[in-house]
């Protein structure tokens, strides 16, 4: 099943896609040669979705559209990111670093953290420095979801960013990562003269729920 492009770009796109998804889950496909984007049927499988005819196998960048051109297509990418597995890391990585849509890039970054594949430090720094707030926020959340103590090297400098829309997320991510270093960072934020009351509240909350790491 392929939805006409005129339908996807119309005001009826959301309801039409929702109805189609109820009948058969959809996956996004990109035809680079033709410069087109389409939704194709797929069958649900454990841990994600299996592509229908004409889409490359699981984990291949060809099966994953990260160049969403309509709100309906972007929502399908979000669904895909939610169910992604480590096998999807390459495509998610390309989306997080290359998508022009902050919704797509941000969700891909969050998914990469959840599956433990948020790249090297250079990529992490690029994501948390993205000019788009949505991407920065999702990248910080993804770093926290990774549970990797190594990402504290990226998160620690963000504590002094002075960005009230980001710092609370950074504190929460540090608490989620856990361990002695994370605890020291949170305690230091509580004592910092430059910390706001909101930051101190988040630091205290993160300390209370600090994950123990052996």
N, CA and C atoms as an extended XYZ file, in Angstrom:
642
Properties=species:S:1:pos:R:3:atomname:S:1:resname:S:1:resid:I:1 pbc="F F F"
N         0.841       -1.188        0.000 N   UNK     1
C         0.000        0.000        0.000 CA  UNK     1
C         0.874        1.234        0.000 C   UNK     1
N         0.688        2.128       -0.947 N   UNK     2
C         1.420        3.386       -1.003 CA  UNK     2
C         0.423        4.527       -1.031 C   UNK     2
N         0.562        5.461       -0.086 N   UNK     3
C        -0.365        6.561       -0.007 CA  UNK     3
C         0.014        7.633       -1.001 C   UNK     3
N        -0.926        8.193       -1.733 N   UNK     4
C        -0.630        9.249       -2.699 CA  UNK     4
C        -0.014       10.447       -2.006 C   UNK     4
N         0.942       11.086       -2.686 N   UNK     5
C         1.617       12.226       -2.086 CA  UNK     5
C         0.641       13.359       -1.806 C   UNK     5
N        -0.393       13.492       -2.624 N   UNK     6
C        -1.359       14.577       -2.398 CA  UNK     6
C        -2.110       14.373       -1.091 C   UNK     6
N        -2.321       13.086       -0.726 N   UNK     7
C        -2.999       12.785        0.530 CA  UNK     7
C        -2.106       13.141        1.709 C   UNK     7
N        -0.802       12.788        1.582 N   UNK     8
C         0.118       13.046        2.667 CA  UNK     8
C         0.306       14.535        2.917 C   UNK     8
N         0.136       15.341        1.889 N   UNK     9
C         0.360       16.770        2.044 CA  UNK     9
C        -0.923       17.535        2.348 C   UNK     9
N        -2.031       16.835        2.413 N   UNK    10
C        -3.303       17.509        2.648 CA  UNK    10
C        -3.618       17.588        4.120 C   UNK    10
N        -4.673       18.297        4.457 N   UNK    11
C        -5.089       18.413        5.837 CA  UNK    11
C        -5.622       17.107        6.392 C   UNK    11
N        -5.918       16.144        5.516 N   UNK    12
C        -6.443       14.857        5.955 CA  UNK    12
C        -5.342       13.863        6.229 C   UNK    12
N        -4.080       14.293        6.119 N   UNK    13
C        -2.962       13.356        6.216 CA  UNK    13
C        -2.969       12.584        7.527 C   UNK    13
N        -3.135       13.289        8.649 N   UNK    14
C        -3.041       12.637        9.948 CA  UNK    14
C        -4.089       11.545       10.102 C   UNK    14
N        -5.356       11.858        9.785 N   UNK    15
C        -6.407       10.857        9.958 CA  UNK    15
C        -6.250        9.714        8.969 C   UNK    15
N        -5.807       10.035        7.753 N   UNK    16
C        -5.648        8.982        6.744 CA  UNK    16
C        -4.533        8.028        7.135 C   UNK    16
N        -3.407        8.587        7.606 N   UNK    17
C        -2.298        7.737        8.007 CA  UNK    17
C        -2.678        6.906        9.220 C   UNK    17
N        -3.395        7.524       10.166 N   UNK    18
C        -3.817        6.780       11.353 CA  UNK    18
C        -4.699        5.603       10.973 C   UNK    18
N        -5.629        5.835       10.036 N   UNK    19
C        -6.508        4.753        9.602 CA  UNK    19
C        -5.721        3.664        8.891 C   UNK    19
N        -4.761        4.085        8.074 N   UNK    20
C        -3.955        3.104        7.352 CA  UNK    20
C        -3.116        2.276        8.310 C   UNK    20
N        -2.564        2.942        9.343 N   UNK    21
C        -1.730        2.234       10.303 CA  UNK    21
C        -2.541        1.222       11.095 C   UNK    21
N        -3.806        1.537       11.328 N   UNK    22
C        -4.651        0.603       12.068 CA  UNK    22
C        -4.850       -0.676       11.278 C   UNK    22
N        -4.891       -0.545        9.960 N   UNK    23
C        -5.094       -1.713        9.112 CA  UNK    23
C        -3.795       -2.455        8.876 C   UNK    23
N        -2.710       -1.741        8.680 N   UNK    24
C        -1.410       -2.370        8.427 CA  UNK    24
C        -0.322       -1.385        8.797 C   UNK    24
N         0.629       -1.761        9.686 N   UNK    25
C         1.711       -0.854       10.052 CA  UNK    25
C         2.474       -0.398        8.820 C   UNK    25
N         2.955        0.832        8.863 N   UNK    26
C         3.644        1.394        7.709 CA  UNK    26
C         5.098        1.672        8.025 C   UNK    26
N         5.922        1.569        7.007 N   UNK    27
C         7.326        1.901        7.129 CA  UNK    27
C         7.660        2.908        6.052 C   UNK    27
N         8.578        3.792        6.342 N   UNK    28
C         8.945        4.824        5.394 CA  UNK    28
C        10.047        4.343        4.458 C   UNK    28
N         9.934        4.674        3.200 N   UNK    29
C        10.934        4.279        2.217 CA  UNK    29
C        11.349        5.506        1.413 C   UNK    29
N        12.641        5.631        1.162 N   UNK    30
C        13.167        6.730        0.379 CA  UNK    30
C        13.775        6.197       -0.903 C   UNK    30
N        13.382        6.771       -2.023 N   UNK    31
C        13.951        6.421       -3.323 CA  UNK    31
C        14.892        7.557       -3.709 C   UNK    31
N        16.196        7.351       -3.452 N   UNK    32
C        17.174        8.410       -3.687 CA  UNK    32
C        17.245        8.797       -5.151 C   UNK    32
N        17.189        7.810       -6.026 N   UNK    33
C        17.312        8.078       -7.457 CA  UNK    33
C        16.180        8.962       -7.966 C   UNK    33
N        14.966        8.681       -7.474 N   UNK    34
C        13.803        9.439       -7.928 CA  UNK    34
C        13.533       10.675       -7.069 C   UNK    34
N        14.181       10.722       -5.911 N   UNK    35
C        13.952       11.841       -5.010 CA  UNK    35
C        12.568       11.830       -4.403 C   UNK    35
N        12.019       10.623       -4.188 N   UNK    36
C        10.655       10.516       -3.664 CA  UNK    36
C        10.651        9.812       -2.311 C   UNK    36
N         9.537        9.941       -1.621 N   UNK    37
C         9.335        9.330       -0.329 CA  UNK    37
C         7.968        8.666       -0.321 C   UNK    37
N         7.888        7.483        0.262 N   UNK    38
C         6.601        6.796        0.314 CA  UNK    38
C         6.493        5.984        1.582 C   UNK    38
N         5.247        5.608        1.898 N   UNK    39
C         4.977        4.726        3.022 CA  UNK    39
C         4.623        3.354        2.458 C   UNK    39
N         5.255        2.317        3.015 N   UNK    40
C         4.994        0.967        2.518 CA  UNK    40
C         4.564        0.089        3.679 C   UNK    40
N         3.772       -0.962        3.411 N   UNK    41
C         3.282       -1.819        4.493 CA  UNK    41
C         4.383       -2.691        5.055 C   UNK    41
N         4.262       -3.014        6.324 N   UNK    42
C         5.213       -3.912        6.953 CA  UNK    42
C         4.459       -4.714        8.002 C   UNK    42
N         5.071       -5.804        8.434 N   UNK    43
C         4.449       -6.660        9.429 CA  UNK    43
C         5.168       -6.485       10.749 C   UNK    43
N         4.429       -6.379       11.859 N   UNK    44
C         5.085       -6.197       13.145 CA  UNK    44
C         5.853       -7.453       13.554 C   UNK    44
N         7.036       -7.270       14.093 N   UNK    45
C         7.823       -8.378       14.602 CA  UNK    45
C         8.368       -7.977       15.957 C   UNK    45
N         8.877       -8.927       16.691 N   UNK    46
C         9.397       -8.641       18.018 CA  UNK    46
C        10.577       -7.668       17.919 C   UNK    46
N        10.508       -6.590       18.702 N   UNK    47
C        11.608       -5.636       18.760 CA  UNK    47
C        11.586       -4.591       17.677 C   UNK    47
N        10.533       -4.508       16.879 N   UNK    48
C        10.508       -3.480       15.845 CA  UNK    48
C         9.544       -3.819       14.744 C   UNK    48
N         9.869       -3.460       13.508 N   UNK    49
C         9.007       -3.759       12.383 CA  UNK    49
C         9.819       -4.412       11.297 C   UNK    49
N         9.178       -5.282       10.557 N   UNK    50
C         9.828       -5.951        9.435 CA  UNK    50
C         9.341       -5.298        8.158 C   UNK    50
N        10.226       -4.910        7.270 N   UNK    51
C         9.822       -4.207        6.054 CA  UNK    51
C         9.011       -5.063        5.109 C   UNK    51
N         8.132       -4.410        4.372 N   UNK    52
C         7.360       -5.092        3.362 CA  UNK    52
C         8.133       -5.198        2.064 C   UNK    52
N         7.496       -5.617        0.962 N   UNK    53
C         8.172       -5.775       -0.310 CA  UNK    53
C         8.810       -4.476       -0.772 C   UNK    53
N        10.014       -4.586       -1.313 N   UNK    54
C        10.677       -3.431       -1.891 CA  UNK    54
C        11.498       -2.629       -0.915 C   UNK    54
N        11.592       -3.086        0.350 N   UNK    55
C        12.385       -2.377        1.342 CA  UNK    55
C        13.519       -3.282        1.778 C   UNK    55
N        14.702       -2.710        1.974 N   UNK    56
C        15.862       -3.507        2.348 CA  UNK    56
C        15.658       -4.138        3.713 C   UNK    56
N        16.531       -5.097        4.069 N   UNK    57
C        16.382       -5.851        5.297 CA  UNK    57
C        16.607       -5.052        6.555 C   UNK    57
N        16.282       -5.663        7.692 N   UNK    58
C        16.373       -5.030        9.002 CA  UNK    58
C        17.781       -4.515        9.244 C   UNK    58
N        17.884       -3.284        9.721 N   UNK    59
C        19.172       -2.708       10.039 CA  UNK    59
C        19.811       -1.964        8.893 C   UNK    59
N        19.264       -2.040        7.710 N   UNK    60
C        19.857       -1.366        6.561 CA  UNK    60
C        19.364        0.067        6.484 C   UNK    60
N        20.273        0.987        6.134 N   UNK    61
C        19.874        2.380        6.025 CA  UNK    61
C        18.825        2.567        4.937 C   UNK    61
N        18.811        1.658        3.933 N   UNK    62
C        17.864        1.797        2.833 CA  UNK    62
C        16.426        1.603        3.289 C   UNK    62
N        16.209        0.864        4.386 N   UNK    63
C        14.835        0.583        4.818 CA  UNK    63
C        14.288        1.705        5.688 C   UNK    63
N        15.135        2.658        6.051 N   UNK    64
C        14.737        3.640        7.028 CA  UNK    64
C        14.737        5.027        6.420 C   UNK    64
N        13.603        5.644        6.354 N   UNK    65
C        13.541        7.012        5.837 CA  UNK    65
C        13.793        7.995        6.962 C   UNK    65
N        14.811        8.807        6.801 N   UNK    66
C        15.063        9.840        7.776 CA  UNK    66
C        15.071       11.207        7.096 C   UNK    66
N        14.383       11.280        5.961 N   UNK    67
C        14.246       12.556        5.263 CA  UNK    67
C        12.768       12.898        5.149 C   UNK    67
N        12.071       12.823        6.263 N   UNK    68
C        10.635       13.052        6.264 CA  UNK    68
C        10.315       14.432        5.699 C   UNK    68
N         9.338       14.480        4.808 N   UNK    69
C         8.974       15.743        4.164 CA  UNK    69
C         7.588       16.228        4.560 C   UNK    69
N         6.849       15.431        5.321 N   UNK    70
C         5.527       15.845        5.786 CA  UNK    70
C         5.396       15.484        7.270 C   UNK    70
N         4.482       16.122        7.982 N   UNK    71
C         4.272       15.765        9.392 CA  UNK    71
C         3.900       14.293        9.567 C   UNK    71
N         3.110       13.763        8.648 N   UNK    72
C         2.703       12.364        8.759 CA  UNK    72
C         3.917       11.442        8.665 C   UNK    72
N         4.821       11.747        7.744 N   UNK    73
C         6.018       10.921        7.584 CA  UNK    73
C         6.926       11.047        8.803 C   UNK    73
N         7.024       12.249        9.343 N   UNK    74
C         7.844       12.451       10.539 CA  UNK    74
C         7.317       11.623       11.699 C   UNK    74
N         5.988       11.549       11.822 N   UNK    75
C         5.409       10.743       12.901 CA  UNK    75
C         5.740        9.271       12.731 C   UNK    75
N         5.808        8.804       11.487 N   UNK    76
C         6.165        7.412       11.251 CA  UNK    76
C         7.613        7.148       11.657 C   UNK    76
N         8.480        8.107       11.424 N   UNK    77
C         9.869        7.963       11.843 CA  UNK    77
C         9.953        7.902       13.360 C   UNK    77
N         9.170        8.722       14.037 N   UNK    78
C         9.154        8.705       15.501 CA  UNK    78
C         8.738        7.325       16.002 C   UNK    78
N         7.739        6.747       15.378 N   UNK    79
C         7.311        5.393       15.745 CA  UNK    79
C         8.438        4.401       15.543 C   UNK    79
N         9.139        4.563       14.438 N   UNK    80
C        10.247        3.646       14.151 CA  UNK    80
C        11.341        3.787       15.212 C   UNK    80
N        11.675        5.025       15.559 N   UNK    81
C        12.708        5.258       16.569 CA  UNK    81
C        12.318        4.645       17.903 C   UNK    81
N        11.057        4.719       18.225 N   UNK    82
C        10.575        4.181       19.495 CA  UNK    82
C        10.803        2.675       19.586 C   UNK    82
N        10.680        1.970       18.464 N   UNK    83
C        10.799        0.518       18.460 CA  UNK    83
C        12.149        0.036       17.959 C   UNK    83
N        13.081        0.945       17.702 N   UNK    84
C        14.367        0.567       17.116 CA  UNK    84
C        15.166       -0.356       18.034 C   UNK    84
N        16.030       -1.145       17.429 N   UNK    85
C        16.918       -2.059       18.146 CA  UNK    85
C        18.359       -1.727       17.767 C   UNK    85
N        19.345       -2.342       18.420 N   UNK    86
C        20.737       -2.080       18.041 CA  UNK    86
C        21.024       -2.316       16.564 C   UNK    86
N        20.248       -3.171       15.915 N   UNK    87
C        20.458       -3.433       14.490 CA  UNK    87
C        20.186       -2.200       13.634 C   UNK    87
N        19.467       -1.238       14.176 N   UNK    88
C        19.123       -0.020       13.446 CA  UNK    88
C        20.107        1.124       13.690 C   UNK    88
N        21.195        0.848       14.377 N   UNK    89
C        22.095        1.911       14.817 CA  UNK    89
C        22.635        2.754       13.675 C   UNK    89
N        23.038        2.122       12.575 N   UNK    90
C        23.638        2.878       11.471 CA  UNK    90
C        22.657        3.888       10.881 C   UNK    90
N        21.426        3.464       10.673 N   UNK    91
C        20.425        4.362       10.107 CA  UNK    91
C        20.045        5.454       11.098 C   UNK    91
N        19.932        5.100       12.363 N   UNK    92
C        19.609        6.097       13.376 CA  UNK    92
C        20.727        7.124       13.499 C   UNK    92
N        21.952        6.662       13.423 N   UNK    93
C        23.104        7.548       13.513 CA  UNK    93
C        23.089        8.555       12.366 C   UNK    93
N        22.811        8.066       11.159 N   UNK    94
C        22.744        8.953       10.000 CA  UNK    94
C        21.640        9.978       10.162 C   UNK    94
N        20.531        9.569       10.752 N   UNK    95
C        19.396       10.476       10.942 CA  UNK    95
C        19.703       11.521       11.994 C   UNK    95
N        20.289       11.085       13.114 N   UNK    96
C        20.576       12.013       14.199 CA  UNK    96
C        21.533       13.112       13.752 C   UNK    96
N        22.489       12.759       12.932 N   UNK    97
C        23.508       13.723       12.525 CA  UNK    97
C        23.182       14.426       11.209 C   UNK    97
N        22.221       13.865       10.445 N   UNK    98
C        22.008       14.408        9.120 CA  UNK    98
C        20.624       14.912        8.777 C   UNK    98
N        19.630       14.616        9.617 N   UNK    99
C        18.271       15.030        9.266 CA  UNK    99
C        18.066       16.526        9.460 C   UNK    99
N        17.378       17.136        8.512 N   UNK   100
C        17.051       18.560        8.616 CA  UNK   100
C        15.854       18.794        9.531 C   UNK   100
N        15.122       17.738        9.852 N   UNK   101
C        13.936       17.841       10.700 CA  UNK   101
C        14.347       17.609       12.151 C   UNK   101
N        14.227       18.594       13.037 N   UNK   102
C        14.656       18.409       14.428 CA  UNK   102
C        13.878       17.315       15.157 C   UNK   102
N        12.632       17.079       14.757 N   UNK   103
C        11.856       16.003       15.364 CA  UNK   103
C        12.483       14.653       15.048 C   UNK   103
N        12.880       14.467       13.808 N   UNK   104
C        13.503       13.217       13.378 CA  UNK   104
C        14.880       13.063       14.003 C   UNK   104
N        15.708       14.113       13.901 N   UNK   105
C        17.063       14.040       14.440 CA  UNK   105
C        17.049       13.801       15.949 C   UNK   105
N        16.162       14.500       16.655 N   UNK   106
C        16.093       14.353       18.100 CA  UNK   106
C        15.649       12.964       18.527 C   UNK   106
N        14.627       12.448       17.885 N   UNK   107
C        14.155       11.104       18.242 CA  UNK   107
C        15.184       10.041       17.906 C   UNK   107
N        15.907       10.237       16.830 N   UNK   108
C        16.965        9.292       16.475 CA  UNK   108
C        18.075        9.320       17.516 C   UNK   108
N        18.440       10.516       17.982 N   UNK   109
C        19.474       10.636       19.010 CA  UNK   109
C        19.037        9.961       20.308 C   UNK   109
N        17.780       10.153       20.667 N   UNK   110
C        17.267        9.508       21.881 CA  UNK   110
C        17.276        7.992       21.732 C   UNK   110
N        16.870        7.504       20.557 N   UNK   111
C        16.865        6.064       20.314 CA  UNK   111
C        18.275        5.489       20.354 C   UNK   111
N        19.245        6.224       19.816 N   UNK   112
C        20.628        5.751       19.861 CA  UNK   112
C        21.099        5.566       21.295 C   UNK   112
N        20.736        6.486       22.165 N   UNK   113
C        21.105        6.331       23.564 CA  UNK   113
C        20.453        5.111       24.184 C   UNK   113
N        19.178        4.929       23.873 N   UNK   114
C        18.445        3.798       24.450 CA  UNK   114
C        19.027        2.463       24.034 C   UNK   114
N        19.523        2.358       22.787 N   UNK   115
C        20.088        1.080       22.321 CA  UNK   115
C        21.595        1.020       22.549 C   UNK   115
N        22.156        2.044       23.216 N   UNK   116
C        23.575        2.021       23.553 CA  UNK   116
C        24.504        2.213       22.389 C   UNK   116
N        24.144        3.103       21.461 N   UNK   117
C        24.974        3.281       20.268 CA  UNK   117
C        25.108        4.753       19.892 C   UNK   117
N        25.363        5.605       20.897 N   UNK   118
C        25.391        7.033       20.630 CA  UNK   118
C        26.715        7.539       20.057 C   UNK   118
N        27.480        6.677       19.430 N   UNK   119
C        28.664        7.100       18.700 CA  UNK   119
C        29.833        7.473       19.581 C   UNK   119
N        30.824        8.131       18.960 N   UNK   120
C        32.015        8.528       19.692 CA  UNK   120
C        31.822        9.914       20.306 C   UNK   120
N        32.841       10.390       21.006 N   UNK   121
C        32.694       11.668       21.705 CA  UNK   121
C        32.466       12.823       20.742 C   UNK   121
N        33.086       12.753       19.573 N   UNK   122
C        32.900       13.816       18.586 CA  UNK   122
C        31.441       13.922       18.171 C   UNK   122
N        30.812       12.781       17.918 N   UNK   123
C        29.400       12.775       17.535 CA  UNK   123
C        28.519       13.261       18.677 C   UNK   123
N        28.845       12.856       19.891 N   UNK   124
C        28.051       13.278       21.050 CA  UNK   124
C        28.121       14.791       21.235 C   UNK   124
N        29.330       15.334       21.090 N   UNK   125
C        29.491       16.781       21.219 CA  UNK   125
C        28.728       17.523       20.133 C   UNK   125
N        28.737       16.961       18.949 N   UNK   126
C        28.018       17.592       17.844 CA  UNK   126
C        26.521       17.635       18.131 C   UNK   126
N        25.990       16.563       18.690 N   UNK   127
C        24.556       16.498       18.962 CA  UNK   127
C        24.149       17.459       20.082 C   UNK   127
N        24.931       17.510       21.150 N   UNK   128
C        24.550       18.391       22.259 CA  UNK   128
C        24.866       19.856       21.955 C   UNK   128
N        25.554       20.105       20.830 N   UNK   129
C        25.841       21.476       20.400 CA  UNK   129
C        24.982       21.897       19.219 C   UNK   129
N        24.054       21.041       18.829 N   UNK   130
C        23.203       21.342       17.678 CA  UNK   130
C        22.470       22.668       17.899 C   UNK   130
N        22.361       23.499       16.879 N   UNK   131
C        21.676       24.787       17.058 CA  UNK   131
C        20.189       24.659       17.369 C   UNK   131
N        19.618       23.477       17.148 N   UNK   132
C        18.191       23.274       17.389 CA  UNK   132
C        17.975       22.740       18.802 C   UNK   132
N        17.192       23.458       19.586 N   UNK   133
C        16.975       23.090       20.983 CA  UNK   133
C        16.434       21.677       21.111 C   UNK   133
N        15.477       21.312       20.264 N   UNK   134
C        14.871       19.981       20.356 CA  UNK   134
C        15.936       18.887       20.240 C   UNK   134
N        16.883       19.051       19.339 N   UNK   135
C        17.927       18.044       19.142 CA  UNK   135
C        18.848       17.999       20.363 C   UNK   135
N        19.219       19.161       20.880 N   UNK   136
C        20.080       19.198       22.063 CA  UNK   136
C        19.415       18.487       23.244 C   UNK   136
N        18.148       18.771       23.434 N   UNK   137
C        17.441       18.168       24.562 CA  UNK   137
C        17.349       16.652       24.414 C   UNK   137
N        16.975       16.191       23.236 N   UNK   138
C        16.864       14.745       23.026 CA  UNK   138
C        18.217       14.060       23.107 C   UNK   138
N        19.274       14.746       22.654 N   UNK   139
C        20.612       14.164       22.741 CA  UNK   139
C        21.020       13.979       24.198 C   UNK   139
N        20.710       14.957       25.052 N   UNK   140
C        21.020       14.845       26.475 CA  UNK   140
C        20.233       13.698       27.094 C   UNK   140
N        18.964       13.603       26.749 N   UNK   141
C        18.150       12.494       27.263 CA  UNK   141
C        18.738       11.160       26.805 C   UNK   141
N        19.144       11.089       25.540 N   UNK   142
C        19.746        9.866       25.019 CA  UNK   142
C        21.019        9.499       25.748 C   UNK   142
N        21.847       10.492       26.067 N   UNK   143
C        23.074       10.218       26.811 CA  UNK   143
C        22.749        9.607       28.167 C   UNK   143
N        21.717       10.133       28.816 N   UNK   144
C        21.317        9.573       30.099 CA  UNK   144
C        20.794        8.151       29.969 C   UNK   144
N        20.039        7.899       28.913 N   UNK   145
C        19.488        6.562       28.696 CA  UNK   145
C        20.566        5.537       28.410 C   UNK   145
N        21.702        5.995       27.893 N   UNK   146
C        22.779        5.064       27.546 CA  UNK   146
C        23.359        4.382       28.780 C   UNK   146
N        23.329        5.078       29.918 N   UNK   147
C        23.894        4.504       31.136 CA  UNK   147
C        25.400        4.358       31.093 C   UNK   147
N        26.044        4.991       30.129 N   UNK   148
C        27.486        4.857       29.942 CA  UNK   148
C        28.210        5.968       30.709 C   UNK   148
N        29.026        5.639       31.707 N   UNK   149
C        29.736        6.672       32.475 CA  UNK   149
C        30.633        7.551       31.608 C   UNK   149
N        31.053        7.063       30.459 N   UNK   150
C        31.937        7.839       29.586 CA  UNK   150
C        31.267        9.109       29.079 C   UNK   150
N        29.932        9.119       28.999 N   UNK   151
C        29.252       10.299       28.464 CA  UNK   151
C        29.252       11.455       29.458 C   UNK   151
N        29.686       11.207       30.675 N   UNK   152
C        29.782       12.294       31.648 CA  UNK   152
C        30.785       13.349       31.174 C   UNK   152
N        31.759       12.945       30.360 N   UNK   153
C        32.720       13.907       29.809 CA  UNK   153
C        32.021       14.940       28.931 C   UNK   153
N        30.915       14.549       28.321 N   UNK   154
C        30.148       15.461       27.471 CA  UNK   154
C        29.122       16.231       28.302 C   UNK   154
N        28.531       15.575       29.278 N   UNK   155
C        27.483       16.202       30.070 CA  UNK   155
C        28.014       17.234       31.068 C   UNK   155
N        29.159       16.969       31.658 N   UNK   156
C        29.671       17.864       32.707 CA  UNK   156
C        29.808       19.320       32.249 C   UNK   156
N        30.408       19.587       31.079 N   UNK   157
C        30.527       20.992       30.661 CA  UNK   157
C        29.185       21.682       30.443 C   UNK   157
N        28.142       20.891       30.156 N   UNK   158
C        26.831       21.481       29.906 CA  UNK   158
C        26.202       22.059       31.166 C   UNK   158
N        26.721       21.667       32.322 N   UNK   159
C        26.179       22.189       33.575 CA  UNK   159
C        26.410       23.695       33.693 C   UNK   159
N        27.412       24.197       32.986 N   UNK   160
C        27.715       25.624       33.038 CA  UNK   160
C        27.243       26.353       31.786 C   UNK   160
N        26.332       25.717       31.051 N   UNK   161
C        25.855       26.327       29.807 CA  UNK   161
C        24.963       27.530       30.060 C   UNK   161
N        24.348       27.567       31.234 N   UNK   162
C        23.431       28.661       31.541 CA  UNK   162
C        22.126       28.574       30.779 C   UNK   162
N        21.842       27.423       30.198 N   UNK   163
C        20.618       27.231       29.419 CA  UNK   163
C        19.558       26.595       30.316 C   UNK   163
N        18.551       27.354       30.757 N   UNK   164
C        17.543       26.802       31.670 CA  UNK   164
C        16.672       25.720       31.056 C   UNK   164
N        16.673       25.620       29.738 N   UNK   165
C        15.875       24.581       29.082 CA  UNK   165
C        16.672       23.296       28.912 C   UNK   165
N        17.961       23.336       29.250 N   UNK   166
C        18.813       22.165       29.057 CA  UNK   166
C        19.400       21.629       30.354 C   UNK   166
N        19.806       22.524       31.250 N   UNK   167
C        20.500       22.102       32.464 CA  UNK   167
C        19.714       21.102       33.315 C   UNK   167
N        18.397       21.289       33.540 N   UNK   168
C        17.658       20.279       34.307 CA  UNK   168
C        17.724       18.892       33.671 C   UNK   168
N        17.683       18.844       32.345 N   UNK   169
C        17.786       17.556       31.662 CA  UNK   169
C        19.170       16.951       31.845 C   UNK   169
N        20.185       17.795       31.859 N   UNK   170
C        21.552       17.326       32.080 CA  UNK   170
C        21.678       16.716       33.473 C   UNK   170
N        21.135       17.386       34.469 N   UNK   171
C        21.196       16.873       35.840 CA  UNK   171
C        20.471       15.537       35.963 C   UNK   171
N        19.329       15.445       35.329 N   UNK   172
C        18.578       14.185       35.369 CA  UNK   172
C        19.340       13.068       34.656 C   UNK   172
N        19.985       13.401       33.530 N   UNK   173
C        20.764       12.401       32.799 CA  UNK   173
C        21.943       11.914       33.625 C   UNK   173
N        22.595       12.842       34.331 N   UNK   174
C        23.728       12.452       35.176 CA  UNK   174
C        23.267       11.501       36.275 C   UNK   174
N        22.126       11.791       36.868 N   UNK   175
C        21.592       10.911       37.892 CA  UNK   175
C        21.242        9.539       37.349 C   UNK   175
N        20.734        9.507       36.124 N   UNK   176
C        20.369        8.228       35.518 CA  UNK   176
C        21.612        7.381       35.249 C   UNK   176
N        22.715        8.026       34.863 N   UNK   177
C        23.950        7.294       34.599 CA  UNK   177
C        24.498        6.697       35.884 C   UNK   177
N        24.488        7.504       36.949 N   UNK   178
C        24.862        6.989       38.255 CA  UNK   178
C        26.360        6.811       38.454 C   UNK   178
N        26.713        6.286       39.632 N   UNK   179
C        28.108        6.072       39.964 CA  UNK   179
C        28.656        7.195       40.814 C   UNK   179
N        29.866        7.008       41.313 N   UNK   180
C        30.460        7.983       42.227 CA  UNK   180
C        30.739        9.319       41.565 C   UNK   180
N        31.221        9.292       40.323 N   UNK   181
C        31.507       10.564       39.647 CA  UNK   181
C        30.227       11.361       39.442 C   UNK   181
N        29.166       10.681       39.040 N   UNK   182
C        27.886       11.359       38.842 CA  UNK   182
C        27.415       11.980       40.152 C   UNK   182
N        27.565       11.246       41.253 N   UNK   183
C        27.161       11.769       42.545 CA  UNK   183
C        27.929       13.026       42.930 C   UNK   183
N        29.230       13.032       42.650 N   UNK   184
C        30.049       14.208       42.971 CA  UNK   184
C        29.634       15.418       42.137 C   UNK   184
N        29.298       15.185       40.864 N   UNK   185
C        28.858       16.284       40.005 CA  UNK   185
C        27.556       16.891       40.520 C   UNK   185
N        26.646       16.040       40.948 N   UNK   186
C        25.361       16.520       41.443 CA  UNK   186
C        25.524       17.270       42.769 C   UNK   186
N        26.373       16.738       43.634 N   UNK   187
C        26.613       17.408       44.907 CA  UNK   187
C        27.274       18.775       44.691 C   UNK   187
N        28.187       18.822       43.718 N   UNK   188
C        28.847       20.091       43.419 CA  UNK   188
C        27.852       21.119       42.893 C   UNK   188
N        26.870       20.632       42.125 N   UNK   189
C        25.869       21.564       41.603 CA  UNK   189
C        24.991       22.110       42.717 C   UNK   189
N        24.729       21.288       43.698 N   UNK   190
C        23.942       21.752       44.836 CA  UNK   190
C        24.656       22.876       45.574 C   UNK   190
N        25.987       22.812       45.626 N   UNK   191
C        26.766       23.799       46.374 CA  UNK   191
C        27.194       25.000       45.523 C   UNK   191
N        27.065       24.890       44.210 N   UNK   192
C        27.564       25.941       43.323 CA  UNK   192
C        26.832       27.261       43.557 C   UNK   192
N        27.583       28.349       43.698 N   UNK   193
C        26.976       29.656       43.923 CA  UNK   193
C        26.181       30.134       42.710 C   UNK   193
N        26.595       29.650       41.523 N   UNK   194
C        25.922       30.090       40.293 CA  UNK   194
C        24.668       29.283       39.979 C   UNK   194
N        24.423       28.211       40.733 N   UNK   195
C        23.262       27.361       40.455 CA  UNK   195
C        21.968       28.073       40.833 C   UNK   195
N        20.955       27.902       40.015 N   UNK   196
C        19.645       28.472       40.321 CA  UNK   196
C        18.895       27.539       41.261 C   UNK   196
N        17.796       28.025       41.808 N   UNK   197
C        16.989       27.179       42.692 CA  UNK   197
C        16.421       25.986       41.934 C   UNK   197
N        16.073       26.212       40.680 N   UNK   198
C        15.559       25.109       39.865 CA  UNK   198
C        16.632       24.039       39.670 C   UNK   198
N        17.848       24.483       39.383 N   UNK   199
C        18.939       23.532       39.201 CA  UNK   199
C        19.223       22.754       40.479 C   UNK   199
N        19.181       23.437       41.606 N   UNK   200
C        19.417       22.750       42.878 CA  UNK   200
C        18.317       21.716       43.150 C   UNK   200
N        17.100       22.065       42.794 N   UNK   201
C        15.997       21.123       42.988 CA  UNK   201
C        16.182       19.874       42.128 C   UNK   201
N        16.588       20.068       40.879 N   UNK   202
C        16.813       18.922       40.007 CA  UNK   202
C        18.021       18.104       40.457 C   UNK   202
N        19.058       18.788       40.923 N   UNK   203
C        20.241       18.078       41.412 CA  UNK   203
C        19.885       17.231       42.631 C   UNK   203
N        19.075       17.784       43.526 N   UNK   204
C        18.660       17.039       44.721 CA  UNK   204
C        17.809       15.835       44.337 C   UNK   204
N        16.906       16.042       43.382 N   UNK   205
C        16.067       14.929       42.929 CA  UNK   205
C        16.918       13.837       42.298 C   UNK   205
N        17.899       14.251       41.469 N   UNK   206
C        18.765       13.272       40.815 CA  UNK   206
C        19.602       12.502       41.834 C   UNK   206
N        20.036       13.187       42.883 N   UNK   207
C        20.809       12.510       43.924 CA  UNK   207
C        19.965       11.471       44.652 C   UNK   207
N        18.705       11.797       44.880 N   UNK   208
C        17.825       10.858       45.585 CA  UNK   208
C        17.602        9.577       44.775 C   UNK   208
N        17.590        9.727       43.460 N   UNK   209
C        17.335        8.565       42.600 CA  UNK   209
C        18.603        8.061       41.923 C   UNK   209
N        19.764        8.470       42.410 N   UNK   210
C        21.035        8.139       41.777 CA  UNK   210
C        21.184        6.629       41.623 C   UNK   210
N        21.513        6.236       40.414 N   UNK   211
C        21.702        4.805       40.147 CA  UNK   211
C        23.059        4.361       40.662 C   UNK   211
N        23.087        3.239       41.382 N   UNK   212
C        24.337        2.701       41.900 CA  UNK   212
C        25.063        1.940       40.808 C   UNK   212
N        26.318        2.270       40.607 N   UNK   213
C        27.130        1.585       39.591 CA  UNK   213
C        28.327        0.973       40.281 C   UNK   213
N        28.521       -0.312       40.054 N   UNK   214
C        29.660       -1.005       40.671 CA  UNK   214
C        30.954       -0.603       39.968 C   UNK   214
